[in-house]
Amino acid sequence: MGILDKAKQLGEKVNESVTAFSSDEVIANTVIKAVEKQEKVNAILKAKGSNYRVADIDLGMGIPPTVSFGVRRIDEITDGFGEGEAEGQALNASFD
């Protein structure tokens, strides 16, 4: 097998991997796991009396896939509302 054949074979494997990573099921599972992690970390931060929360999640569906979390102060998240009210408004805004 020549070097071009090996390169073609490797390219096909990468293409299959990218297709598998971009499937709806994989994306949905990644979102669920990232949100679960965010909620657990926020509960720990709240229990420790921290003024910070994980407020943003960015998913990169590359090889390897990446998850990035953005941290904000509570007053930046709530912007004058109670913590629960601000979270509820953010959810409503994203589904409207």
Secondary structure as GFF3:
##gff-version 3
##sequence-region A 1 96
A	DSSP	alpha_helix	3	21	.	.	.	ID=ss1
A	DSSP	alpha_helix	24	47	.	.	.	ID=ss2
A	DSSP	beta_strand	52	60	.	.	.	ID=ss3
A	DSSP	beta_strand	66	73	.	.	.	ID=ss4
A	DSSP	alpha_helix	74	78	.	.	.	ID=ss5
A	DSSP	alpha_helix	83	95	.	.	.	ID=ss6
###
